[in-house]
Amino acid sequence: MNKNEIGINAGIVWRIMNNDQSWTYSQLQSASGLSEREVSAAIGWLAREDKIEFSETNGEECFRLIILHIYF
């Protein structure tokens, strides 16, 4: 896996999460069809870009896309 593949996988995960709901790790893996390693790297990429937030629901870590609307 290289940076280009991680970026592509981050885009896949980002598009899946772009529906204003929280996702668990297993839900993201199932919806994306990516391996654990690929999902983990994609989440790391998105976290580094401050595009997701982390929370916990029923003892399971969840991820939510941060959507900013900037108007000029």
N, C-alpha and C positions, 0 to 999 in steps of 0.2 A: 504494500500500500504506500502511495506517495502523496505529497501535498495536493496534487491535482485531483486524485481520487477522493481524498478526504473532503475537499471543497465541493466536489460533485455530490457526494453523499450528504454533506451538510445542506445543500440545496434541496435534495430529496426530502430530508427530514423537515426542513423549514416549510416546504410546500404542504406537507402532511399536517403540520402543526398550525397552519394558517387558517384556523377556523374558530378561534377564540375559546378553546377549551383546554383543560389540562390533560396531559398524556402521561401514562406510566411508561417505564422503560420497555416492558414486555409489549405494550400496545404499539409503541413506536417500532419495535423490531418486527412485529407481525405485519403492521401496515406497510412498512418500507420494504420488507423482504431482504433486509441487510443482516449481516452477521452481527454478533455481539460486539466484536471488535470494531466493525464499521460504524455501528450506532454510537458506541462510546466515543470514537474519534469525532464523529459528526457533532455530538453534543458538546464535546470540548471546543470544537471550532466555533459553534454558535455561542457558547458561554464566553469565549475569549472576545467575541465581537459584541458582547452585551446584548444579544438578541433573545436570550431565554432567561427565565427566572426559575428557581428551584423551590419546591414546597414539599410537604408531606401530607398524604391523605391515607387514613387507616393504616399507618405504619409503613406505607410504601412511598418512595420518592416519586414526585411528579414534576413534570416540566411544562412550562407554559411560554408561548411565544410573546415577546414584548413587542407591541406594535405602537409605533410613534407616528402621530399625524402632525406634520409641520406644514403650516399654511403661510404663504407670504402675501 
